[in-house]
Amino acid sequence: MLPGDHRFYLLNIIQSFARQRSATEPTTISTYQLDQTLRPCRVLALDTVIMGVASMVLLVLITILFPPLGVWMLAGCGMDLFINICLTILGVLPGHLHAFYLIWVYYDRREQAREGRYATRPAPGVYSSHVQTGGGHGYGTVNPPPPY
């Protein structure tokens, strides 16, 4: 499997090479041609992975230092932030648990969306639609994004 699951791009590349050839010639793709065509996809996928990991590590470090700031970065200003501020005032541990629960739901839903699976119901105790969908589309009549 290619990095970032670029099977769709590979299929398009093979089809474009097949269209360029006439029907009498056999369609062959050299490894060099395929490597040169897929190189931008691999670099983009690697950059996306690195930036995703860097942002997740930064979010976790900020959440360790001050949980409401991490929740604000993830969910914005809303009910989740208000709940986290109240929990942090009651004790640092409840605020941390709530913040890390939101982070876990966000990244779990994000991974599910990448795999083409979408949650059928909201996660309990999470009020932000951004967290519920992993940063993707919301619930309702919005069509899920096409697989890449």
Number of C-alpha atoms within 10 A of each C-alpha: 6 11 13 15 15 16 13 10 14 16 10 11 17 14 12 11 13 16 11 9 12 9 9 6 8 9 14 10 12 7 9 9 11 13 11 10 14 16 11 11 17 17 12 13 17 14 12 13 14 12 12 12 12 12 12 14 12 13 19 17 13 16 21 17 11 17 27 26 19 25 29 17 13 21 24 15 13 12 14 23 24 14 19 25 22 14 20 20 12 11 11 15 13 17 24 22 15 23 30 19 13 25 22 14 19 25 17 15 23 20 14 15 20 17 12 13 12 17 12 7 8 15 15 8 12 19 17 20 16 17 27 26 23 23 17 17 17 15 16 6 7 8 9 14 11 7 11 12
